[in-house]
Structures are given as structure tokens and as C-alpha cells.
């Protein structure tokens, strides 16, 4: 991911965030504008209505007094009042009129449009297309006082409020878009740095990614990437170790088999040479199997975590060796009398580890007995009574390619396989020479976690 795609492209994350934020901010602003307009409209109408009510009550008393004066005047003025309504003031700032029960207009403001009070004659508020009218009735006289307020004036007040809120939004929105774009680019620059660090990793460099100051979400991504790099590094190490082990362990038996077969061909396939070649191939096959076991153990591939009956496991491994006549009499199995110990682990991997311990015991224990013992709470022990090893050799037994015997079969992979499997199970491998209570011999214990 380059900088253009990460921060400046049309479909970049920064661009998407900017557009989304602009839409949401603009949308929320508009919703707030309409809410404010609704509230202002309500308040404007409320205030205008209160003014109409207050004006109507003040002017009604004045209108009644003016009508009393006219009623006591000469008949000519009374007749003129019926023909043409009189103004209460020479210049009226309020549109009003006074009518009787028969809807005869007695007083009216100057230049009042004819259809201004075209509403039913009843106390309270009423609207027509252009006017808001409030009517009040005198408590004792048969008179009504009506005050009118133009609706256009209210609409203009509302429009001023609406435009006063929307116009700043239109002016600020481009500036807000620029600010949000810069903020998004700045905050997402660390994502581009993370992508750059990932891009640098290869088969030669699988070191963990260290970027201080990552936000919580990206820190989680970085942790997952580091775990993936760790697994890849482990897989490559296993692959390299397998190649190195194969080159080290298979070179000698391959050369021996090739030499024996060449000798057999030169001497018309003598039986001894063919048998020697077969023995070399058998050693080669055995070592290849050990190398595959070691590779599987080191990779931790498919290691299950399930309850394992250690008595049943030990019995299965012992049964494999009892089928061989050469080892049938030498191998013994001891299990506890109480309930069988149950450990947590992978039954196949533990069988491989136990099989390797038994093979080592049979190989290095001379002609003496080898004992598989299951101990509570969750321990597998393999014990032989051969010559054993000294303290210095005991420290190097789990190292690969270390031989403590002149026999070329002792190539040091068995205990290395066992140690790797035990490590993958978070268990312990305890080596002792001689075993407790014995004068000589060797004992290996696998101490497992209880299920």
C-alpha cells in the first residue's frame, strides 16, 4: 500500500472517512437546524399570540369608552357610525375592529383590508390565509373586539432564523471538509507506517513489528501480525532444521548403502554385501522416520489437547515392542493399582515420545530389562539397568547429533524428539542416572499436566 492509496487516492480510507464524516456532520447539523426552526417557530407564534391577547385586552377598554362617548352624542354622529365605522386612533399600528352581536362593525383601524376578519365570530384564535386573528368578547356588553396579525410577518421571522442557521453551514462545510481530511490523513499515517513495516518483512527478516503509539485497534492488528510472523519464523526454522538434520544424519547411511551395493555388483552380489546394504538402508529408513518425527514435534502441528489415559497409552506402546521376539522378554510394564492417571495432551505425540524412550532403553541398556512404568498423578517413566551415563554426559543427552556410544545408531535424535514433544506439552522431562535405588542404569520421566 503506497502513500497515494493509503492517504490520497479516490478510494482511500482517509477519503472515505472524510466523506462519511461530512455527510454525518451535515446531516446532524440539518436535523439540529430543523429542530431549532421548529422550536423558534413555536416560540415566535407563542410570543406573537401573547402580544395579540395583551393588546386586545388593553384596547378593548379604550374602544368601549369611545363607544360610550359616541352613544351620548347627537343622532347625526350615531347615524354616521352605523354607515361608516370610526377609527379609535388617527394612526393605528394594530389591525383591529369592534363588532356587535349582529357582526356590525362599530370601530375599525385605518386601511384595514375588507377580508381581514373573514373568520367565524367566536372568542379565541382563528386563522385565514393571510391573518392570525384573536377575538375577545366583553363580559357584559354584546361586543367583540378582534385583533389581526399578518402571517407573513411570522413567516419572515422564521425564514430569517432558518437562513441564519443554514447559510453558516454552507460556508463552514468546505472548511470542515478540509479539516476532517487533514485529520483523517494525520491519524491514518500510522496505518501506512504499519503497512510499510509489514512490506519489509520477508523470509530473511521475520522480526516482530514495533511501532510505539499505535491506537488500540491497530495495536491488536500488530499483535496478530507479530504472532503470525512468529509462526512463520518457527515454520522456516523447522524447515531449515529438517534440511540440516537430513544432511547430517542421512549422508553416512546413504554413502554406506551406495558403497555396499557397488561392492556387491563388483563381486557378483555376494550375500554379505547385500545384507550390509540392506542394513544400511534400514538405518537410513529409521533415521528418516526420526527426522520426520522431530520435524513434526518442533512444528507443533496438529497437537491436540485432550484427556489421555496413560495406562492405555503405555500398554499400546508396549504391545508394539512385545510383537518383536528380540524385545518381548526384555520389556516390562508396570501400572498403578488405583485409577488410571489421565493427562492432558496429544496421544499420538506422547506415543512417539514414549516409543523413543523405550528404543533408547533397549539400545543402550545392554541385554538387561527395560521397564515402562505409569506413576500417579501423571507421569510416564522408562527405566533401564545398563551402564548408564555420567554426570557430564547427562547434561548433553538432549542435544542433537551427540553420540555417547560407538554404535553408529546412537545419533542423538531420540531424546531430542522427546524433549521437543515434552516442551510443546508444557511438561517436564526428568533424566536420572542411575535410577533411584539402583546401582547403575538410566531413567527418563515425562511429567505431564493433569486433565
LOTI-603564 format. One record per residue (C-alpha): residue number from 1; residue in one letter; x, y, z. Coordinates in nm, 3 decimals, decimal comma, padded with zeros to 5 digits, always signed. Layout:
   resi   resn        xx        yy        zz
    NUM      a         X         Y         Z
...
! end
This chain:
   resi   resn        xx        yy        zz
      1      x   +00,000   +00,000   +00,000
      2      x   +00,166   +00,322   -00,110
      3      x   +00,106   +00,670   +00,024
      4      x   -00,129   +00,765   -00,259
      5      x   -00,357   +00,470   -00,198
      6      x   -00,332   +00,493   +00,180
      7      x   -00,392   +00,863   +00,218
      8      x   -00,473   +01,041   -00,107
      9      x   -00,649   +00,808   -00,352
     10      x   -01,006   +00,840   -00,455
     11      x   -01,097   +00,515   -00,278
     12      x   -00,857   +00,574   +00,011
     13      x   -00,961   +00,515   +00,369
     14      x   -00,894   +00,881   +00,450
     15      x   -01,123   +00,990   +00,164
     16      x   -01,398   +00,754   +00,276
     17      x   -01,372   +00,873   +00,635
     18      x   -01,382   +01,237   +00,521
     19      x   -01,690   +01,185   +00,303
     20      x   -01,866   +00,985   +00,571
     21      x   -01,790   +01,240   +00,842
     22      x   -01,902   +01,529   +00,619
     23      x   -02,230   +01,353   +00,542
     24      x   -02,294   +01,273   +00,905
     25      x   -02,192   +01,615   +01,035
     26      x   -02,400   +01,786   +00,766
     27      x   -02,693   +01,556   +00,835
     28      x   -02,677   +01,610   +01,209
     29      x   -02,645   +01,986   +01,154
     30      x   -02,955   +01,987   +00,931
     31      x   -03,152   +01,785   +01,184
     32      x   -03,047   +02,033   +01,452
     33      x   -03,141   +02,323   +01,222
     34      x   -03,491   +02,183   +01,165
     35      x   -03,528   +02,118   +01,537
     36      x   -03,424   +02,476   +01,614
     37      x   -03,656   +02,610   +01,341
     38      x   -03,945   +02,411   +01,484
     39      x   -03,868   +02,546   +01,831
     40      x   -03,823   +02,904   +01,707
     41      x   -04,147   +02,884   +01,507
     42      x   -04,326   +02,766   +01,818
     43      x   -04,175   +03,044   +02,028
     44      x   -04,245   +03,311   +01,763
     45      x   -04,611   +03,211   +01,739
     46      x   -04,637   +03,195   +02,116
     47      x   -04,490   +03,544   +02,160
     48      x   -04,700   +03,696   +01,881
     49      x   -05,015   +03,538   +02,023
     50      x   -04,934   +03,671   +02,369
     51      x   -04,892   +04,019   +02,223
     52      x   -05,229   +03,990   +02,045
     53      x   -05,400   +03,887   +02,368
     54      x   -05,235   +04,166   +02,568
     55      x   -05,311   +04,433   +02,303
     56      x   -05,670   +04,320   +02,260
     57      x   -05,748   +04,350   +02,632
     58      x   -05,586   +04,693   +02,664
     59      x   -05,754   +04,833   +02,355
     60      x   -06,097   +04,684   +02,429
     61      x   -06,143   +04,909   +02,731
     62      x   -06,046   +05,211   +02,526
     63      x   -06,283   +05,109   +02,249
     64      x   -06,573   +05,068   +02,495
     65      x   -06,510   +05,415   +02,635
     66      x   -06,502   +05,563   +02,285
     67      x   -06,832   +05,391   +02,200
     68      x   -06,992   +05,532   +02,517
     69      x   -06,898   +05,885   +02,408
     70      x   -07,046   +05,828   +02,066
     71      x   -07,369   +05,686   +02,205
     72      x   -07,424   +06,009   +02,406
     73      x   -07,351   +06,226   +02,105
     74      x   -07,610   +06,377   +01,868
     75      x   -07,813   +06,149   +01,638
     76      x   -07,619   +06,256   +01,330
     77      x   -07,295   +06,110   +01,469
     78      x   -07,474   +05,786   +01,565
     79      x   -07,609   +05,754   +01,213
     80      x   -07,264   +05,816   +01,069
     81      x   -07,123   +05,546   +01,298
     82      x   -07,365   +05,291   +01,153
     83      x   -07,281   +05,395   +00,798
     84      x   -06,900   +05,419   +00,837
     85      x   -06,706   +05,273   +01,135
     86      x   -06,496   +05,515   +01,331
     87      x   -06,120   +05,485   +01,394
     88      x   -06,002   +05,456   +01,752
     89      x   -05,675   +05,633   +01,669
     90      x   -05,575   +05,859   +01,384
     91      x   -05,278   +05,631   +01,307
     92      x   -05,328   +05,269   +01,407
     93      x   -05,031   +05,034   +01,442
     94      x   -05,261   +04,740   +01,511
     95      x   -05,526   +04,598   +01,280
     96      x   -05,844   +04,575   +01,487
     97      x   -06,220   +04,614   +01,483
     98      x   -06,516   +04,624   +01,724
     99      x   -06,837   +04,447   +01,620
    100      x   -07,171   +04,382   +01,787
    101      x   -07,365   +04,059   +01,813
    102      x   -07,505   +04,109   +01,463
    103      x   -07,149   +04,147   +01,324
    104      x   -07,196   +04,517   +01,258
    105      x   -06,859   +04,688   +01,260
    106      x   -06,857   +04,978   +01,508
    107      x   -06,486   +05,064   +01,518
    108      x   -06,207   +04,967   +01,280
    109      x   -05,842   +05,055   +01,223
    110      x   -05,747   +05,259   +00,921
    111      x   -05,684   +05,088   +00,586
    112      x   -05,799   +04,750   +00,710
    113      x   -05,846   +04,508   +00,415
    114      x   -06,205   +04,401   +00,369
    115      x   -06,143   +04,028   +00,415
    116      x   -05,907   +04,060   +00,711
    117      x   -06,158   +03,938   +00,972
    118      x   -06,321   +03,680   +00,745
    119      x   -06,349   +03,419   +01,021
    120      x   -06,638   +03,296   +01,236
    121      x   -06,725   +03,533   +01,518
    122      x   -06,616   +03,343   +01,828
    123      x   -06,382   +03,409   +02,118
    124      x   -06,027   +03,282   +02,075
    125      x   -05,777   +03,244   +01,791
    126      x   -05,865   +03,180   +01,427
    127      x   -05,668   +03,183   +01,101
    128      x   -05,746   +03,271   +00,744
    129      x   -05,496   +03,250   +00,456
    130      x   -05,323   +03,579   +00,544
    131      x   -05,407   +03,670   +00,902
    132      x   -05,395   +03,538   +01,256
    133      x   -05,699   +03,679   +01,443
    134      x   -05,776   +03,691   +01,812
    135      x   -06,131   +03,766   +01,927
    136      x   -06,235   +03,864   +02,278
    137      x   -06,595   +03,917   +02,398
    138      x   -06,699   +04,179   +02,651
    139      x   -06,827   +04,013   +02,969
    140      x   -07,141   +04,232   +02,996
    141      x   -07,188   +04,411   +02,668
    142      x   -07,274   +04,248   +02,340
    143      x   -06,947   +04,350   +02,183
    144      x   -06,649   +04,167   +02,030
    145      x   -06,302   +04,307   +01,989
    146      x   -06,087   +04,148   +01,717
    147      x   -05,715   +04,197   +01,659
    148      x   -05,535   +04,069   +01,346
    149      x   -05,167   +03,992   +01,288
    150      x   -05,027   +03,922   +00,936
    151      x   -04,894   +03,568   +00,895
    152      x   -04,628   +03,693   +00,651
    153      x   -04,453   +03,870   +00,934
    154      x   -04,426   +03,546   +01,127
    155      x   -04,301   +03,361   +00,818
    156      x   -04,035   +03,625   +00,759
    157      x   -03,913   +03,592   +01,117
    158      x   -03,897   +03,215   +01,079
    159      x   -03,716   +03,238   +00,744
    160      x   -03,459   +03,473   +00,891
    161      x   -03,387   +03,217   +01,160
    162      x   -03,367   +02,930   +00,908
    163      x   -03,133   +03,112   +00,671
    164      x   -02,927   +03,235   +00,963
    165      x   -02,852   +02,873   +01,054
    166      x   -02,821   +02,714   +00,707
    167      x   -02,601   +02,981   +00,545
    168      x   -02,320   +02,937   +00,806
    169      x   -02,340   +02,561   +00,744
    170      x   -02,287   +02,613   +00,372
    171      x   -01,996   +02,845   +00,442
    172      x   -01,831   +02,626   +00,706
    173      x   -01,885   +02,288   +00,533
    174      x   -01,590   +02,322   +00,285
    175      x   -01,361   +02,432   +00,567
    176      x   -01,487   +02,145   +00,781
    177      x   -01,421   +01,901   +00,494
    178      x   -01,063   +02,026   +00,465
    179      x   -01,006   +01,997   +00,840
    180      x   -01,155   +01,646   +00,856
    181      x   -00,948   +01,539   +00,556
    182      x   -00,627   +01,659   +00,718
    183      x   -00,721   +01,497   +01,049
    184      x   -00,800   +01,166   +00,877
    185      x   -00,470   +01,173   +00,689
    186      x   -00,275   +01,251   +01,004
    187      x   -00,444   +00,983   +01,214
    188      x   -00,415   +00,719   +00,940
    189      x   -00,048   +00,784   +00,872
    190      x   +00,036   +00,526   +01,138
    191      x   -00,159   +00,269   +00,934
    192      x   +00,063   +00,343   +00,635
    193      x   +00,368   +00,301   +00,857
    194      x   +00,233   -00,035   +00,976
    195      x   +00,180   -00,141   +00,613
    196      x   +00,536   -00,033   +00,532
    197      x   +00,677   -00,240   +00,818
    198      x   +00,481   -00,545   +00,704
    199      x   +00,606   -00,493   +00,349
    200      x   +00,966   -00,502   +00,471
    201      x   +00,925   -00,849   +00,621
    202      x   +01,049   -01,144   +00,417
    203      x   +01,190   -01,492   +00,463
    204      x   +01,517   -01,334   +00,571
    205      x   +01,357   -01,091   +00,816
    206      x   +01,061   -01,208   +01,025
    207      x   +01,137   -00,990   +01,325
    208      x   +00,840   -00,855   +01,524
    209      x   +00,691   -00,521   +01,425
    210      x   +00,749   -00,246   +01,681
    211      x   +00,552   +00,075   +01,628
    212      x   +00,506   +00,271   +01,954
    213      x   +00,199   +00,484   +01,987
    214      x   -00,039   +00,260   +01,791
    215      x   -00,407   +00,303   +01,878
    216      x   -00,582   +00,014   +02,047
    217      x   -00,739   -00,127   +01,728
    218      x   -00,412   -00,118   +01,531
    219      x   -00,217   -00,247   +01,830
    220      x   -00,439   -00,557   +01,818
    221      x   -00,368   -00,593   +01,444
    222      x   +00,005   -00,554   +01,511
    223      x   -00,006   -00,821   +01,782
    224      x   -00,183   -01,065   +01,549
    225      x   +00,068   -00,991   +01,270
    226      x   +00,357   -01,049   +01,513
    227      x   +00,208   -01,382   +01,617
    228      x   +00,174   -01,477   +01,251
    229      x   +00,536   -01,376   +01,188
    230      x   +00,640   -01,584   +01,487
    231      x   +00,460   -01,889   +01,348
    232      x   +00,614   -01,832   +01,004
    233      x   +00,957   -01,794   +01,159
    234      x   +00,905   -02,115   +01,354
    235      x   +00,793   -02,298   +01,040
    236      x   +01,100   -02,176   +00,850
    237      x   +01,325   -02,278   +01,141
    238      x   +01,170   -02,625   +01,140
    239      x   +01,222   -02,649   +00,765
    240      x   +01,585   -02,536   +00,792
    241      x   +01,644   -02,772   +01,087
    242      x   +01,495   -03,063   +00,892
    243      x   +01,723   -02,987   +00,599
    244      x   +02,027   -02,957   +00,827
    245      x   +01,941   -03,274   +01,019
    246      x   +01,877   -03,466   +00,699
    247      x   +02,210   -03,352   +00,553
    248      x   +02,389   -03,450   +00,872
    249      x   +02,216   -03,777   +00,955
    250      x   +02,149   -03,929   +00,613
    251      x   +02,488   -03,868   +00,450
    252      x   +02,664   -04,160   +00,620
    253      x   +02,397   -04,432   +00,570
    254      x   +02,346   -04,325   +00,208
    255      x   +02,721   -04,349   +00,140
    256      x   +02,735   -04,685   +00,317
    257      x   +02,442   -04,825   +00,118
    258      x   +02,591   -04,698   -00,208
    259      x   +02,933   -04,846   -00,122
    260      x   +02,786   -05,184   -00,023
    261      x   +02,575   -05,210   -00,336
    262      x   +02,876   -05,110   -00,553
    263      x   +03,088   -05,378   -00,379
    264      x   +02,812   -05,637   -00,430
    265      x   +02,795   -05,558   -00,800
    266      x   +03,171   -05,589   -00,836
    267      x   +03,170   -05,928   -00,659
    268      x   +02,865   -06,082   -00,825
    269      x   +02,616   -05,988   -00,549
    270      x   +02,769   -06,167   -00,252
    271      x   +02,520   -06,229   +00,027
    272      x   +02,718   -06,049   +00,293
    273      x   +02,745   -05,732   +00,082
    274      x   +02,373   -05,737   +00,000
    275      x   +02,287   -05,787   +00,369
    276      x   +02,517   -05,498   +00,463
    277      x   +02,342   -05,279   +00,205
    278      x   +02,004   -05,378   +00,350
    279      x   +02,126   -05,292   +00,699
    280      x   +02,242   -04,951   +00,576
    281      x   +01,903   -04,890   +00,413
    282      x   +01,729   -04,995   +00,734
    283      x   +01,934   -04,743   +00,929
    284      x   +01,854   -04,482   +00,664
    285      x   +01,482   -04,555   +00,692
    286      x   +01,497   -04,540   +01,071
    287      x   +01,677   -04,209   +01,069
    288      x   +01,439   -04,062   +00,813
    289      x   +01,149   -04,161   +01,038
    290      x   +01,318   -03,996   +01,336
    291      x   +01,381   -03,679   +01,140
    292      x   +01,014   -03,661   +01,039
    293      x   +00,912   -03,716   +01,399
    294      x   +01,145   -03,438   +01,513
    295      x   +01,015   -03,202   +01,244
    296      x   +00,655   -03,270   +01,345
    297      x   +00,736   -03,224   +01,712
    298      x   +00,918   -02,895   +01,654
    299      x   +00,642   -02,752   +01,438
    300      x   +00,375   -02,843   +01,694
    301      x   +00,150   -02,939   +01,401
    302      x   -00,194   -03,063   +01,498
    303      x   -00,104   -03,115   +01,864
    304      x   -00,434   -03,182   +02,037
    305      x   -00,521   -03,101   +02,396
    306      x   -00,743   -03,386   +02,511
    307      x   -00,755   -03,626   +02,807
    308      x   -00,509   -03,916   +02,761
    309      x   -00,532   -04,243   +02,956
    310      x   -00,165   -04,304   +03,038
    311      x   -00,215   -04,673   +03,123
    312      x   -00,379   -04,737   +02,788
    313      x   -00,107   -04,535   +02,611
    314      x   +00,174   -04,728   +02,782
    315      x   +00,003   -05,059   +02,706
    316      x   -00,033   -04,973   +02,337
    317      x   +00,337   -04,879   +02,303
    318      x   +00,450   -05,186   +02,495
    319      x   +00,236   -05,411   +02,275
    320      x   +00,424   -05,285   +01,965
    321      x   +00,757   -05,399   +02,115
    322      x   +00,620   -05,727   +02,252
    323      x   +00,544   -05,835   +01,896
    324      x   +00,921   -05,847   +01,833
    325      x   +01,074   -06,171   +01,962
    326      x   +01,404   -05,998   +02,040
    327      x   +01,245   -05,747   +02,278
    328      x   +00,948   -05,946   +02,408
    329      x   +01,131   -06,087   +02,707
    330      x   +01,322   -05,768   +02,789
    331      x   +01,034   -05,516   +02,815
    332      x   +00,808   -05,497   +03,122
    333      x   +00,509   -05,274   +03,203
    334      x   +00,407   -05,153   +03,549
    335      x   +00,082   -04,967   +03,611
    336      x   -00,073   -04,836   +03,935
    337      x   -00,338   -05,039   +04,115
    338      x   -00,565   -04,738   +04,166
    339      x   -00,750   -04,541   +03,898
    340      x   -00,557   -04,484   +03,578
    341      x   -00,387   -04,140   +03,558
    342      x   -00,539   -03,911   +03,294
    343      x   -00,318   -03,638   +03,145
    344      x   -00,386   -03,354   +02,905
    345      x   -00,209   -03,384   +02,571
    346      x   -00,181   -03,535   +02,225
    347      x   -00,195   -03,914   +02,238
    348      x   -00,002   -03,965   +01,911
    349      x   +00,281   -03,727   +02,004
    350      x   +00,311   -03,880   +02,352
    351      x   +00,322   -04,227   +02,196
    352      x   +00,613   -04,113   +01,975
    353      x   +00,797   -03,977   +02,279
    354      x   +00,741   -04,294   +02,483
    355      x   +00,845   -04,514   +02,189
    356      x   +01,172   -04,323   +02,153
    357      x   +01,247   -04,365   +02,523
    358      x   +01,186   -04,738   +02,502
    359      x   +01,407   -04,768   +02,192
    360      x   +01,688   -04,583   +02,367
    361      x   +01,650   -04,808   +02,673
    362      x   +01,662   -05,125   +02,464
    363      x   +01,960   -04,996   +02,263
    364      x   +02,175   -04,864   +02,547
    365      x   +02,055   -05,090   +02,828
    366      x   +02,265   -05,381   +02,709
    367      x   +02,083   -05,712   +02,748
    368      x   +01,907   -05,616   +03,071
    369      x   +01,541   -05,540   +03,134
    370      x   +01,362   -05,218   +03,033
    371      x   +01,059   -05,110   +03,238
    372      x   +00,775   -04,882   +03,135
    373      x   +00,605   -04,750   +03,448
    374      x   +00,295   -04,529   +03,486
    375      x   +00,311   -04,322   +03,804
    376      x   +00,046   -04,102   +03,963
    377      x   -00,056   -03,833   +03,921
    378      x   +00,050   -03,802   +03,551
    379      x   +00,398   -03,943   +03,489
    380      x   +00,545   -04,184   +03,233
    381      x   +00,881   -04,343   +03,324
    382      x   +01,114   -04,561   +03,118
    383      x   +01,395   -04,728   +03,314
    384      x   +01,685   -04,950   +03,203
    385      x   +01,962   -05,114   +03,404
    386      x   +02,253   -05,079   +03,164
    387      x   +02,577   -04,893   +03,215
    388      x   +02,407   -04,552   +03,234
    389      x   +02,585   -04,223   +03,175
    390      x   +02,800   -03,997   +03,385
    391      x   +02,700   -03,650   +03,507
    392      x   +02,871   -03,469   +03,217
    393      x   +02,703   -03,685   +02,955
    394      x   +02,367   -03,643   +03,128
    395      x   +02,379   -03,269   +03,055
    396      x   +02,425   -03,319   +02,679
    397      x   +02,184   -03,604   +02,616
    398      x   +01,911   -03,385   +02,462
    399      x   +02,147   -03,221   +02,214
    400      x   +02,117   -03,336   +01,853
    401      x   +02,391   -03,535   +01,682
    402      x   +02,567   -03,608   +02,012
    403      x   +02,670   -03,974   +02,043
    404      x   +02,766   -04,149   +02,365
    405      x   +02,823   -04,486   +02,201
    406      x   +03,046   -04,621   +01,932
    407      x   +02,738   -04,774   +01,774
    408      x   +02,653   -04,554   +01,476
    409      x   +02,282   -04,592   +01,555
    410      x   +02,328   -04,367   +01,854
    411      x   +02,279   -04,043   +01,663
    412      x   +02,125   -03,839   +01,943
    413      x   +01,782   -03,765   +01,789
    414      x   +01,569   -03,984   +02,017
    415      x   +01,591   -03,772   +02,333
    416      x   +01,583   -03,454   +02,125
    417      x   +01,246   -03,565   +01,984
    418      x   +01,122   -03,650   +02,334
    419      x   +01,239   -03,314   +02,472
    420      x   +01,066   -03,122   +02,193
    421      x   +00,736   -03,307   +02,240
    422      x   +00,752   -03,255   +02,616
    423      x   +00,819   -02,883   +02,567
    424      x   +00,517   -02,849   +02,333
    425      x   +00,302   -03,005   +02,608
    426      x   +00,434   -02,763   +02,875
    427      x   +00,551   -03,071   +03,062
    428      x   +00,887   -03,171   +03,217
    429      x   +01,149   -03,427   +03,109
    430      x   +01,350   -03,554   +03,407
    431      x   +01,664   -03,761   +03,332
    432      x   +01,837   -03,958   +03,607
    433      x   +02,139   -04,190   +03,604
    434      x   +02,137   -04,418   +03,788
    435      x   +01,766   -04,450   +03,882
    436      x   +01,672   -04,415   +04,248
    437      x   +01,754   -04,734   +04,439
    438      x   +01,970   -04,882   +04,159
    439      x   +02,348   -04,913   +04,131
    440      x   +02,353   -04,838   +03,759
    441      x   +02,117   -04,769   +03,473
    442      x   +01,921   -04,479   +03,331
    443      x   +01,568   -04,339   +03,383
    444      x   +01,364   -04,082   +03,185
    445      x   +01,040   -03,939   +03,320
    446      x   +00,777   -03,735   +03,140
    447      x   +00,577   -03,534   +03,394
    448      x   +00,252   -03,417   +03,232
    449      x   -00,025   -03,181   +03,329
    450      x   -00,332   -03,341   +03,482
    451      x   -00,652   -03,328   +03,274
! end
